Amino acid sequence: MSDRPVLIVGGGPVGLMLAIDLGQRGIECLLIDKRPEPSFLPKMERCHARTMEHFRRLGIADAVRNAGYPADLPLDAFLVTSLAEPAIAQLRVPSVAEARQQGKQANDGRFPAEPYQIVSQYALEPLLKSVAEKVRGVAVRFGCELLSFAEHEDEVVARVRDLAGREETITSRYLVGCDGGSSTVRTGLGFRLEGQANLGEQMQALFHCEGLFDRFATGKGAHYYRADDQWTFLITQGDTRHFSLHAMIDDEAAMPALFETMVGMPISYKTLYVGKWTMRRLLSNRYASKRAFLAGDAAHLVTPNGGLGMNTGIGDAIDLAWKLAGTLQGWGGPDLLATYEVERRPIGERNVKASQRAFEARLVWRNRCAIECSAVMKSNDQAARTRLGQVWLDEHRKGASLAGLGGIILGYRYLKSPIVCYESDDDGADQASYQYIPTTRPGARLPHLWLKDGSAVQDHLHGGYALVTCAPRTAELEKLAEAFRSLRCPFQVLDVSAVPHARDIYEKDHVLLRPDLHVAWRGDTAPADPARLAAVVTGQI
């Protein structure tokens, strides 16, 4: 096995995304995973809009959608007694096609370049693995387990073992642990998880049932919550032929019978998996040492409410990829990689708290379910149904639905980062709201705009730094380009002045973007000291 500049441990979506992004940036890497192949488990089922934007930049958004829930089907959530009866309450969630049309019609920065997507992890992982294996410079090796590693001044030496028991030594410049909640990398670094390790246990089962989706009397959608005292929850998987069921029960053998009760009509089905999982709310006290880093569940574990787990991990991978590339290619300064923990750990903490808020909202209506389930389920008390339905709607909008958490998903900023040039009147805050408000405040994600040819702004940005300008270029702005070129740093200028209202949405004439499309600086005139600005945002200073 040949050594590579970056060794990635863990072949879930986070590790695979890191490998793909690194490879597309020209960085060779090796990804290992102790499993012989990706597992057929529905660990996650939603990709948030920000994740889909990352997939678009990497050229794989369409492939992800083709592997997932059809774009024209509704994504509604329901509170039900069973799938054979009318719903107690329904929360409308636009289909992917509807959400995309809304964004194109508005084109005012409020909507992402890519809407959310339901796609099962058992479909997403093999897809990302196949993509990674085709990227030049990326090697993927499943059935290879990290045993231990030693971090030195200029390298990391890892000891690994394959399924046949053969041990090898791999030397890399950097090591990234994307190896989950029981991370070997985190343990080896001596970092610790802090928070709540057990918020409750649930049983999960996966069923295959052809034709069931078309028979739902409740209406078609993605999520179905049963009004009982067992937290019963059914998720339509991406192919609409598989269904995952969650419930707070102790007996694995009881899950098929609960599935039949939830469905409420005669069905023929196969049980593919049953197992217990624990809800946690944990954050690693550290994300990085000098040459070893954590990403994904190795760094943070959240409740599933709001779907913030994998999506936060994908954000970790995107942030780390360009910083590793800049460092290894020489244009990134000595302080660039140190900003990974500075930027991403606060986002991990923020999203852990957001998932907890969504979990607490679920507690409210679940407790009401426990109180009123007898009246709703047995006597069909209409007043009780109405009361319960309203509580569910009110609380469910607080972050658990696909359409919620807009500010959390799109409105986060990198605050107190040494490679972001903040303004003197900066309020030092990001968005914790459910509704996303576009902004180009330094540290924020660039709001999306469609150009006249129907392409997205990000389609024209090529992975380096970019100056997006709403005003004519000047000689002073050319000096900024020269400053980046002197650092051998990829840089481009994109003129969007022809887009109606672009200046209103972007708030300034000039917006400087980092490779991850977060704002590094903005202004109405050229920077006073372009050389210093370029040095700051690349980690040279």
NUNU-689756 format. One record per residue (C-alpha): x, y, z; residue in three letters. Coordinates in nm, 3 decimals. Layout:
<lumvexs>
[[X; Y; Z]; ala]
...
</lumvexs>
This chain:
<lumvexs>
[[0.000; 0.000; 0.000]; met]
[[0.155; 0.331; -0.106]; ser]
[[0.168; 0.619; 0.140]; asp]
[[-0.039; 0.930; 0.066]; arg]
[[-0.027; 1.290; 0.194]; pro]
[[-0.363; 1.243; 0.373]; val]
[[-0.493; 0.929; 0.546]; leu]
[[-0.869; 0.931; 0.609]; ile]
[[-1.008; 0.684; 0.860]; val]
[[-1.376; 0.607; 0.807]; gly]
[[-1.569; 0.548; 0.486]; gly]
[[-1.906; 0.695; 0.575]; gly]
[[-2.045; 0.999; 0.392]; pro]
[[-1.813; 1.241; 0.576]; val]
[[-1.491; 1.055; 0.502]; gly]
[[-1.592; 0.990; 0.141]; leu]
[[-1.682; 1.356; 0.086]; met]
[[-1.345; 1.461; 0.225]; leu]
[[-1.170; 1.219; -0.011]; ala]
[[-1.368; 1.340; -0.314]; ile]
[[-1.305; 1.707; -0.237]; asp]
[[-0.935; 1.652; -0.173]; leu]
[[-0.897; 1.450; -0.491]; gly]
[[-1.073; 1.712; -0.701]; gln]
[[-0.833; 1.969; -0.555]; arg]
[[-0.536; 1.760; -0.668]; gly]
[[-0.447; 1.612; -0.327]; ile]
[[-0.373; 1.241; -0.311]; glu]
[[-0.533; 1.059; -0.020]; cys]
[[-0.604; 0.711; 0.111]; leu]
[[-0.935; 0.627; 0.278]; leu]
[[-0.964; 0.316; 0.494]; ile]
[[-1.267; 0.161; 0.665]; asp]
[[-1.274; -0.149; 0.883]; lys]
[[-1.604; -0.266; 0.733]; arg]
[[-1.575; -0.499; 0.432]; pro]
[[-1.828; -0.283; 0.246]; glu]
[[-2.080; -0.005; 0.315]; pro]
[[-2.357; -0.129; 0.543]; ser]
[[-2.724; -0.157; 0.447]; phe]
[[-2.861; 0.053; 0.730]; leu]
[[-3.074; 0.369; 0.707]; pro]
[[-2.865; 0.569; 0.954]; lys]
[[-2.964; 0.898; 0.793]; met]
[[-3.222; 0.991; 0.535]; glu]
[[-3.196; 1.361; 0.463]; arg]
[[-2.941; 1.583; 0.296]; cys]
[[-2.993; 1.946; 0.385]; his]
[[-2.980; 2.219; 0.124]; ala]
[[-2.626; 2.322; 0.221]; arg]
[[-2.505; 1.964; 0.175]; thr]
[[-2.675; 1.948; -0.164]; met]
[[-2.497; 2.272; -0.259]; glu]
[[-2.167; 2.103; -0.175]; his]
[[-2.270; 1.804; -0.387]; phe]
[[-2.348; 2.042; -0.673]; arg]
[[-2.003; 2.202; -0.653]; arg]
[[-1.844; 1.857; -0.666]; leu]
[[-2.060; 1.762; -0.965]; gly]
[[-2.263; 1.486; -0.800]; ile]
[[-2.593; 1.650; -0.696]; ala]
[[-2.791; 1.493; -0.980]; asp]
[[-2.653; 1.147; -0.903]; ala]
[[-2.753; 1.187; -0.538]; val]
[[-3.104; 1.288; -0.637]; arg]
[[-3.133; 0.994; -0.876]; asn]
[[-3.050; 0.763; -0.585]; ala]
[[-3.309; 0.924; -0.358]; gly]
[[-3.671; 1.022; -0.316]; tyr]
[[-3.836; 1.136; -0.644]; pro]
[[-3.830; 1.512; -0.695]; ala]
[[-4.201; 1.544; -0.773]; asp]
[[-4.333; 1.359; -0.467]; leu]
[[-4.451; 1.552; -0.160]; pro]
[[-4.232; 1.550; 0.149]; leu]
[[-4.508; 1.617; 0.398]; asp]
[[-4.501; 1.503; 0.761]; ala]
[[-4.805; 1.350; 0.931]; phe]
[[-4.936; 1.271; 1.276]; leu]
[[-5.140; 0.951; 1.245]; val]
[[-5.313; 0.668; 1.423]; thr]
[[-5.222; 0.438; 1.134]; ser]
[[-5.144; 0.468; 0.764]; leu]
[[-5.484; 0.325; 0.680]; ala]
[[-5.677; 0.616; 0.833]; glu]
[[-5.696; 0.992; 0.771]; pro]
[[-5.416; 1.184; 0.943]; ala]
[[-5.468; 1.372; 1.267]; ile]
[[-5.253; 1.654; 1.132]; ala]
[[-5.043; 1.724; 0.824]; gln]
[[-4.741; 1.954; 0.787]; leu]
[[-4.696; 2.061; 0.427]; arg]
[[-4.339; 2.040; 0.296]; val]
[[-4.274; 2.135; -0.068]; pro]
[[-4.140; 1.866; -0.297]; ser]
[[-3.789; 1.912; -0.435]; val]
[[-3.939; 2.025; -0.766]; ala]
[[-4.164; 2.278; -0.591]; glu]
[[-3.883; 2.409; -0.373]; ala]
[[-3.659; 2.452; -0.676]; arg]
[[-3.931; 2.641; -0.863]; gln]
[[-3.987; 2.870; -0.564]; gln]
[[-3.620; 2.958; -0.560]; gly]
[[-3.602; 3.028; -0.933]; lys]
[[-3.904; 3.252; -0.924]; gln]
[[-3.780; 3.454; -0.628]; ala]
[[-3.404; 3.465; -0.705]; asn]
[[-3.353; 3.697; -0.412]; asp]
[[-3.090; 3.510; -0.213]; gly]
[[-3.338; 3.351; 0.029]; arg]
[[-3.331; 3.011; -0.140]; phe]
[[-3.038; 2.772; -0.184]; pro]
[[-2.894; 2.662; -0.517]; ala]
[[-3.012; 2.310; -0.434]; glu]
[[-3.313; 2.212; -0.221]; pro]
[[-3.304; 1.938; 0.041]; tyr]
[[-3.314; 1.571; -0.057]; gln]
[[-3.434; 1.248; 0.104]; ile]
[[-3.176; 0.977; 0.030]; val]
[[-3.106; 0.674; 0.246]; ser]
[[-2.753; 0.631; 0.376]; gln]
[[-2.747; 0.278; 0.236]; tyr]
[[-2.790; 0.438; -0.109]; ala]
[[-2.571; 0.743; -0.050]; leu]
[[-2.263; 0.563; 0.086]; glu]
[[-2.214; 0.327; -0.211]; pro]
[[-2.269; 0.617; -0.448]; leu]
[[-2.007; 0.836; -0.279]; leu]
[[-1.770; 0.537; -0.266]; lys]
[[-1.806; 0.481; -0.640]; ser]
[[-1.743; 0.851; -0.705]; val]
[[-1.436; 0.858; -0.480]; ala]
[[-1.290; 0.552; -0.648]; glu]
[[-1.302; 0.731; -0.984]; lys]
[[-1.128; 1.051; -0.864]; val]
[[-0.765; 1.067; -0.963]; arg]
[[-0.530; 1.037; -0.667]; gly]
[[-0.791; 0.888; -0.432]; val]
[[-0.749; 0.533; -0.305]; ala]
[[-1.037; 0.366; -0.117]; val]
[[-0.976; 0.053; 0.086]; arg]
[[-1.256; -0.110; 0.284]; phe]
[[-1.171; -0.403; 0.510]; gly]
[[-0.875; -0.214; 0.657]; cys]
[[-0.880; -0.115; 1.025]; glu]
[[-0.675; 0.149; 1.203]; leu]
[[-0.508; -0.010; 1.506]; leu]
[[-0.300; 0.280; 1.633]; ser]
[[-0.103; 0.584; 1.519]; phe]
[[0.183; 0.805; 1.630]; ala]
[[0.198; 1.175; 1.551]; glu]
[[0.543; 1.319; 1.484]; his]
[[0.671; 1.665; 1.399]; glu]
[[0.639; 1.621; 1.022]; asp]
[[0.434; 1.303; 0.972]; glu]
[[0.182; 1.059; 1.115]; val]
[[0.266; 0.688; 1.125]; val]
[[-0.039; 0.459; 1.138]; ala]
[[-0.059; 0.086; 1.195]; arg]
[[-0.345; -0.089; 1.012]; val]
[[-0.475; -0.444; 0.970]; arg]
[[-0.676; -0.600; 0.687]; asp]
[[-0.945; -0.866; 0.711]; leu]
[[-0.689; -1.142; 0.664]; ala]
[[-0.502; -1.023; 0.974]; gly]
[[-0.206; -0.873; 0.785]; arg]
[[-0.064; -0.561; 0.948]; glu]
[[0.099; -0.269; 0.766]; glu]
[[0.241; 0.072; 0.845]; thr]
[[0.122; 0.381; 0.658]; ile]
[[0.297; 0.717; 0.673]; thr]
[[0.107; 1.035; 0.589]; ser]
[[0.146; 1.406; 0.635]; arg]
[[-0.200; 1.435; 0.791]; tyr]
[[-0.456; 1.201; 0.948]; leu]
[[-0.832; 1.265; 0.961]; val]
[[-1.064; 1.062; 1.185]; gly]
[[-1.409; 1.029; 1.028]; cys]
[[-1.457; 0.704; 1.218]; asp]
[[-1.773; 0.769; 1.415]; gly]
[[-1.876; 0.799; 1.777]; gly]
[[-1.631; 0.535; 1.901]; ser]
[[-1.348; 0.697; 1.703]; ser]
[[-1.008; 0.530; 1.728]; thr]
[[-0.850; 0.857; 1.616]; val]
[[-1.020; 1.060; 1.891]; arg]
[[-0.920; 0.802; 2.151]; thr]
[[-0.562; 0.804; 2.025]; gly]
[[-0.548; 1.182; 2.048]; leu]
[[-0.677; 1.173; 2.406]; gly]
[[-0.974; 1.397; 2.327]; phe]
[[-1.299; 1.342; 2.516]; arg]
[[-1.668; 1.372; 2.436]; leu]
[[-1.863; 1.606; 2.662]; glu]
[[-2.238; 1.628; 2.706]; gly]
[[-2.521; 1.380; 2.752]; gln]
[[-2.431; 1.024; 2.656]; ala]
[[-2.781; 0.876; 2.689]; asn]
[[-3.099; 1.071; 2.615]; leu]
[[-3.293; 0.751; 2.566]; gly]
[[-3.279; 0.431; 2.367]; glu]
[[-3.490; 0.346; 2.065]; gln]
[[-3.537; 0.036; 1.854]; met]
[[-3.491; 0.073; 1.481]; gln]
[[-3.612; -0.165; 1.211]; ala]
[[-3.589; -0.163; 0.834]; leu]
[[-3.866; -0.318; 0.624]; phe]
[[-3.913; -0.379; 0.254]; his]
[[-4.272; -0.354; 0.133]; cys]
[[-4.356; -0.319; -0.235]; glu]
[[-4.659; -0.107; -0.315]; gly]
[[-4.724; 0.017; 0.039]; leu]
[[-4.644; 0.379; -0.040]; phe]
[[-4.925; 0.393; -0.296]; asp]
[[-5.177; 0.263; -0.042]; arg]
[[-5.129; 0.526; 0.230]; phe]
[[-5.472; 0.663; 0.326]; ala]
[[-5.308; 0.944; 0.521]; thr]
[[-5.149; 1.098; 0.214]; gly]
[[-4.801; 1.061; 0.068]; lys]
[[-4.499; 1.203; 0.245]; gly]
[[-4.164; 1.134; 0.408]; ala]
[[-4.234; 1.120; 0.783]; his]
[[-4.517; 0.961; 0.982]; tyr]
[[-4.547; 1.001; 1.359]; tyr]
[[-4.790; 0.778; 1.549]; arg]
[[-4.994; 0.927; 1.833]; ala]
[[-4.893; 0.671; 2.094]; asp]
[[-4.677; 0.648; 2.404]; asp]
[[-4.395; 0.455; 2.234]; gln]
[[-4.252; 0.736; 2.015]; trp]
[[-4.339; 0.535; 1.705]; thr]
[[-4.205; 0.702; 1.393]; phe]
[[-4.196; 0.574; 1.032]; leu]
[[-3.969; 0.715; 0.760]; ile]
[[-4.023; 0.659; 0.389]; thr]
[[-3.684; 0.577; 0.245]; gln]
[[-3.561; 0.723; -0.082]; gly]
[[-3.686; 0.446; -0.309]; asp]
[[-4.036; 0.449; -0.147]; thr]
[[-4.012; 0.069; -0.112]; arg]
[[-3.818; 0.059; 0.213]; his]
[[-3.939; 0.197; 0.545]; phe]
[[-3.754; 0.248; 0.871]; ser]
[[-3.949; 0.231; 1.196]; leu]
[[-3.833; 0.373; 1.528]; his]
[[-3.996; 0.319; 1.868]; ala]
[[-3.913; 0.324; 2.237]; met]
[[-3.958; -0.046; 2.306]; ile]
[[-3.718; -0.305; 2.446]; asp]
[[-3.813; -0.616; 2.251]; asp]
[[-3.662; -0.652; 1.904]; glu]
[[-3.914; -0.922; 1.821]; ala]
[[-4.200; -0.677; 1.871]; ala]
[[-4.096; -0.445; 1.585]; met]
[[-4.262; -0.638; 1.298]; pro]
[[-4.594; -0.645; 1.485]; ala]
[[-4.562; -0.271; 1.555]; leu]
[[-4.496; -0.212; 1.185]; phe]
[[-4.816; -0.399; 1.101]; glu]
[[-5.007; -0.191; 1.358]; thr]
[[-4.860; 0.131; 1.220]; met]
[[-4.958; 0.032; 0.865]; val]
[[-5.307; -0.078; 0.971]; gly]
[[-5.385; -0.285; 0.663]; met]
[[-5.290; -0.632; 0.533]; pro]
[[-4.940; -0.627; 0.381]; ile]
[[-4.665; -0.858; 0.266]; ser]
[[-4.322; -0.740; 0.377]; tyr]
[[-3.969; -0.844; 0.470]; lys]
[[-3.786; -0.748; 0.788]; thr]
[[-3.429; -0.660; 0.689]; leu]
[[-3.285; -0.531; 1.016]; tyr]
[[-3.375; -0.471; 1.381]; val]
[[-3.143; -0.312; 1.635]; gly]
[[-3.122; -0.067; 1.923]; lys]
[[-2.961; 0.276; 1.914]; trp]
[[-2.898; 0.546; 2.174]; thr]
[[-2.975; 0.915; 2.141]; met]
[[-2.676; 1.126; 2.244]; arg]
[[-2.577; 1.491; 2.265]; arg]
[[-2.198; 1.505; 2.273]; leu]
[[-1.918; 1.730; 2.151]; leu]
[[-1.546; 1.659; 2.149]; ser]
[[-1.345; 1.899; 2.363]; asn]
[[-1.093; 1.924; 2.077]; arg]
[[-1.115; 1.883; 1.701]; tyr]
[[-0.749; 1.885; 1.606]; ala]
[[-0.386; 1.849; 1.698]; ser]
[[-0.106; 1.960; 1.467]; lys]
[[-0.142; 1.677; 1.215]; arg]
[[-0.454; 1.487; 1.316]; ala]
[[-0.815; 1.603; 1.288]; phe]
[[-1.166; 1.486; 1.372]; leu]
[[-1.474; 1.526; 1.152]; ala]
[[-1.833; 1.406; 1.163]; gly]
[[-1.957; 1.182; 1.443]; asp]
[[-1.602; 1.146; 1.574]; ala]
[[-1.629; 1.514; 1.675]; ala]
[[-2.000; 1.557; 1.753]; his]
[[-2.304; 1.338; 1.818]; leu]
[[-2.652; 1.488; 1.797]; val]
[[-3.009; 1.372; 1.841]; thr]
[[-3.162; 1.287; 1.501]; pro]
[[-3.419; 1.565; 1.535]; asn]
[[-3.356; 1.809; 1.253]; gly]
[[-3.114; 1.582; 1.067]; gly]
[[-2.806; 1.774; 1.176]; leu]
[[-2.566; 1.483; 1.224]; gly]
[[-2.425; 1.384; 0.886]; met]
[[-2.492; 1.727; 0.742]; asn]
[[-2.276; 1.895; 1.006]; thr]
[[-2.007; 1.637; 0.932]; gly]
[[-2.018; 1.717; 0.561]; ile]
[[-1.956; 2.080; 0.655]; gly]
[[-1.652; 1.967; 0.854]; asp]
[[-1.516; 1.781; 0.552]; ala]
[[-1.564; 2.076; 0.318]; ile]
[[-1.388; 2.318; 0.555]; asp]
[[-1.097; 2.082; 0.614]; leu]
[[-1.047; 1.981; 0.250]; ala]
[[-0.955; 2.323; 0.115]; trp]
[[-0.733; 2.399; 0.412]; lys]
[[-0.543; 2.073; 0.372]; leu]
[[-0.512; 2.144; -0.001]; ala]
[[-0.384; 2.497; 0.056]; gly]
[[-0.127; 2.378; 0.308]; thr]
[[-0.002; 2.089; 0.095]; leu]
[[0.008; 2.297; -0.224]; gln]
[[0.202; 2.574; -0.055]; gly]
[[-0.032; 2.872; -0.089]; trp]
[[-0.186; 2.821; 0.253]; gly]
[[0.004; 2.983; 0.536]; gly]
[[0.135; 2.817; 0.852]; pro]
[[-0.178; 2.915; 1.047]; asp]
[[-0.438; 2.797; 0.794]; leu]
[[-0.500; 2.446; 0.930]; leu]
[[-0.522; 2.576; 1.286]; ala]
[[-0.842; 2.758; 1.187]; thr]
[[-1.027; 2.429; 1.128]; tyr]
[[-1.102; 2.379; 1.497]; glu]
[[-1.153; 2.754; 1.551]; val]
[[-1.426; 2.757; 1.287]; glu]
[[-1.589; 2.415; 1.298]; arg]
[[-1.607; 2.338; 1.670]; arg]
[[-1.840; 2.636; 1.738]; pro]
[[-2.061; 2.512; 1.452]; ile]
[[-2.062; 2.166; 1.609]; gly]
[[-2.161; 2.314; 1.944]; glu]
[[-2.427; 2.527; 1.778]; arg]
[[-2.581; 2.233; 1.594]; asn]
[[-2.572; 2.007; 1.899]; val]
[[-2.777; 2.273; 2.078]; lys]
[[-3.012; 2.310; 1.781]; ala]
[[-3.077; 1.936; 1.775]; ser]
[[-3.146; 1.948; 2.147]; gln]
[[-3.402; 2.226; 2.097]; arg]
[[-3.575; 2.014; 1.833]; ala]
[[-3.562; 1.714; 2.068]; phe]
[[-3.720; 1.917; 2.348]; glu]
[[-3.996; 2.030; 2.110]; ala]
[[-4.064; 1.666; 2.032]; arg]
[[-4.084; 1.591; 2.404]; leu]
[[-4.369; 1.841; 2.434]; val]
[[-4.597; 1.677; 2.182]; trp]
[[-4.485; 1.324; 2.269]; arg]
[[-4.583; 1.385; 2.630]; asn]
[[-4.921; 1.513; 2.508]; arg]
[[-4.951; 1.197; 2.298]; cys]
[[-4.890; 0.984; 2.605]; ala]
[[-5.165; 1.170; 2.792]; ile]
[[-5.423; 1.173; 2.515]; glu]
[[-5.339; 0.860; 2.315]; cys]
[[-5.623; 0.664; 2.473]; ser]
[[-5.882; 0.924; 2.370]; ala]
[[-5.730; 0.956; 2.024]; val]
[[-5.651; 0.592; 1.948]; met]
[[-5.941; 0.412; 2.115]; lys]
[[-6.241; 0.642; 2.141]; ser]
[[-6.154; 0.859; 1.839]; asn]
[[-6.231; 1.173; 2.040]; asp]
[[-6.235; 1.452; 1.778]; gln]
[[-6.166; 1.729; 2.028]; ala]
[[-5.864; 1.538; 2.155]; ala]
[[-5.745; 1.482; 1.797]; arg]
[[-5.772; 1.852; 1.722]; thr]
[[-5.585; 1.953; 2.038]; arg]
[[-5.311; 1.700; 1.980]; leu]
[[-5.278; 1.788; 1.613]; gly]
[[-5.228; 2.156; 1.689]; gln]
[[-4.964; 2.086; 1.955]; val]
[[-4.783; 1.860; 1.709]; trp]
[[-4.790; 2.123; 1.434]; leu]
[[-4.671; 2.400; 1.665]; asp]
[[-4.383; 2.200; 1.807]; glu]
[[-4.288; 2.013; 1.492]; his]
[[-4.217; 2.340; 1.313]; arg]
[[-3.945; 2.406; 1.572]; lys]
[[-3.673; 2.232; 1.382]; gly]
[[-3.775; 1.873; 1.312]; ala]
[[-3.926; 1.920; 0.965]; ser]
[[-3.737; 1.934; 0.636]; leu]
[[-3.857; 2.290; 0.583]; ala]
[[-3.744; 2.408; 0.927]; gly]
[[-3.404; 2.521; 1.058]; leu]
[[-3.330; 2.745; 0.759]; gly]
[[-3.119; 2.980; 0.967]; gly]
[[-2.928; 2.692; 1.124]; ile]
[[-2.860; 2.519; 0.791]; ile]
[[-2.778; 2.820; 0.573]; leu]
[[-2.730; 3.113; 0.813]; gly]
[[-2.428; 3.005; 1.017]; tyr]
[[-2.115; 3.221; 1.014]; arg]
[[-1.757; 3.156; 1.104]; tyr]
[[-1.705; 3.397; 1.394]; leu]
[[-1.377; 3.497; 1.557]; lys]
[[-1.177; 3.334; 1.277]; ser]
[[-0.828; 3.474; 1.210]; pro]
[[-0.876; 3.425; 0.834]; ile]
[[-1.194; 3.634; 0.809]; val]
[[-1.182; 4.015; 0.793]; cys]
[[-1.471; 4.139; 1.005]; tyr]
[[-1.622; 4.487; 1.002]; glu]
[[-1.609; 4.735; 1.286]; ser]
[[-1.987; 4.723; 1.333]; asp]
[[-2.014; 4.344; 1.317]; asp]
[[-2.263; 4.213; 1.572]; asp]
[[-2.062; 3.893; 1.618]; gly]
[[-2.369; 3.672; 1.571]; ala]
[[-2.506; 3.422; 1.326]; asp]
[[-2.860; 3.300; 1.267]; gln]
[[-3.027; 3.061; 1.508]; ala]
[[-3.370; 3.116; 1.354]; ser]
[[-3.588; 2.883; 1.152]; tyr]
[[-3.602; 3.127; 0.862]; gln]
[[-3.287; 3.206; 0.667]; tyr]
[[-3.206; 3.575; 0.612]; ile]
[[-2.950; 3.633; 0.333]; pro]
[[-2.636; 3.819; 0.431]; thr]
[[-2.279; 3.867; 0.311]; thr]
[[-2.147; 3.957; 0.654]; arg]
[[-1.791; 3.822; 0.669]; pro]
[[-1.790; 3.456; 0.771]; gly]
[[-2.132; 3.386; 0.616]; ala]
[[-2.218; 3.157; 0.325]; arg]
[[-2.263; 3.351; 0.001]; leu]
[[-2.638; 3.382; -0.075]; pro]
[[-2.732; 3.195; -0.391]; his]
[[-2.831; 3.372; -0.713]; leu]
[[-2.932; 3.243; -1.056]; trp]
[[-2.759; 3.413; -1.349]; leu]
[[-2.928; 3.507; -1.676]; lys]
[[-2.819; 3.186; -1.847]; asp]
[[-2.990; 2.977; -1.579]; gly]
[[-2.668; 2.876; -1.406]; ser]
[[-2.594; 2.934; -1.039]; ala]
[[-2.328; 3.177; -0.918]; val]
[[-2.139; 2.887; -0.761]; gln]
[[-2.129; 2.704; -1.096]; asp]
[[-1.878; 2.967; -1.213]; his]
[[-1.650; 2.945; -0.908]; leu]
[[-1.365; 2.702; -0.954]; his]
[[-1.248; 2.601; -0.609]; gly]
[[-1.013; 2.885; -0.521]; gly]
[[-1.064; 3.235; -0.384]; tyr]
[[-1.303; 3.451; -0.583]; ala]
[[-1.399; 3.815; -0.593]; leu]
[[-1.767; 3.849; -0.678]; val]
[[-1.827; 4.201; -0.797]; thr]
[[-2.142; 4.402; -0.860]; cys]
[[-1.947; 4.701; -0.994]; ala]
[[-1.692; 4.761; -1.271]; pro]
[[-1.340; 4.634; -1.213]; arg]
[[-1.077; 4.894; -1.135]; thr]
[[-0.698; 4.907; -1.130]; ala]
[[-0.712; 4.889; -0.751]; glu]
[[-0.905; 4.562; -0.770]; leu]
[[-0.645; 4.421; -1.009]; glu]
[[-0.391; 4.467; -0.730]; lys]
[[-0.591; 4.218; -0.521]; leu]
[[-0.563; 3.962; -0.800]; ala]
[[-0.190; 4.028; -0.817]; glu]
[[-0.160; 3.973; -0.442]; ala]
[[-0.318; 3.629; -0.467]; phe]
[[-0.109; 3.539; -0.770]; arg]
[[0.206; 3.632; -0.580]; ser]
[[0.110; 3.369; -0.323]; leu]
[[0.051; 3.115; -0.604]; arg]
[[-0.305; 3.096; -0.480]; cys]
[[-0.598; 3.015; -0.713]; pro]
[[-0.806; 3.328; -0.766]; phe]
[[-1.074; 3.453; -1.004]; gln]
[[-1.311; 3.747; -1.052]; val]
[[-1.682; 3.696; -1.127]; leu]
[[-1.891; 3.992; -1.242]; asp]
[[-2.260; 3.956; -1.145]; val]
[[-2.359; 4.318; -1.210]; ser]
[[-2.597; 4.206; -1.487]; ala]
[[-2.812; 4.015; -1.237]; val]
[[-3.108; 4.231; -1.126]; pro]
[[-3.087; 4.324; -0.759]; his]
[[-2.751; 4.147; -0.715]; ala]
[[-2.610; 4.454; -0.539]; arg]
[[-2.911; 4.468; -0.306]; asp]
[[-2.872; 4.103; -0.210]; ile]
[[-2.492; 4.106; -0.178]; tyr]
[[-2.504; 4.436; 0.014]; glu]
[[-2.161; 4.554; -0.107]; lys]
[[-2.000; 4.615; -0.445]; asp]
[[-1.727; 4.355; -0.386]; his]
[[-1.741; 4.026; -0.195]; val]
[[-1.430; 3.813; -0.150]; leu]
[[-1.501; 3.442; -0.114]; leu]
[[-1.291; 3.163; 0.026]; arg]
[[-1.273; 2.824; -0.153]; pro]
[[-1.570; 2.703; 0.056]; asp]
[[-1.781; 2.998; -0.068]; leu]
[[-1.791; 3.171; 0.271]; his]
[[-1.727; 3.545; 0.275]; val]
[[-1.375; 3.643; 0.377]; ala]
[[-1.409; 4.019; 0.317]; trp]
[[-1.644; 4.267; 0.151]; arg]
[[-1.643; 4.636; 0.063]; gly]
[[-1.768; 4.907; -0.170]; asp]
[[-1.414; 5.001; -0.268]; thr]
[[-1.097; 4.804; -0.324]; ala]
[[-0.911; 4.695; -0.009]; pro]
[[-0.661; 4.952; 0.115]; ala]
[[-0.387; 4.691; 0.152]; asp]
[[-0.457; 4.403; -0.091]; pro]
[[-0.133; 4.220; -0.009]; ala]
[[-0.217; 4.209; 0.360]; arg]
[[-0.577; 4.103; 0.290]; leu]
[[-0.458; 3.812; 0.075]; ala]
[[-0.207; 3.712; 0.343]; ala]
[[-0.467; 3.721; 0.619]; val]
[[-0.735; 3.514; 0.444]; val]
[[-0.485; 3.247; 0.335]; thr]
[[-0.341; 3.204; 0.684]; gly]
[[-0.007; 3.368; 0.608]; gln]
[[-0.055; 3.617; 0.894]; ile]
</lumvexs>
